[in-house]
Amino acid sequence: MDNIKTGNLIKELRKEKGMTQKDLADKLHITDRAVSKWERGLCMPNSRHIPQIEKAYKIVKQEAKNSFNDDEIYIEKFIQNPR
């Protein structure tokens, strides 16, 4: 999985929801530095964070796919097989 694409997805969804990195970090009980690292592609969220991210953004797989039509296969893999 591509760290940069994943980071861009997380960042775009966060901004779409009007959240700061700190807001997302607080919801996930992690540091805003961890969110920053994800968004810059330096590392990936682990599998336990993926459902929390979906919940924080109030998205489901279909919504994510609709938001990123040009990369549906990637989004499908991201949601089904997170690292």
Beta strands, then each sheet from edge to edge (+ up, - down):
end
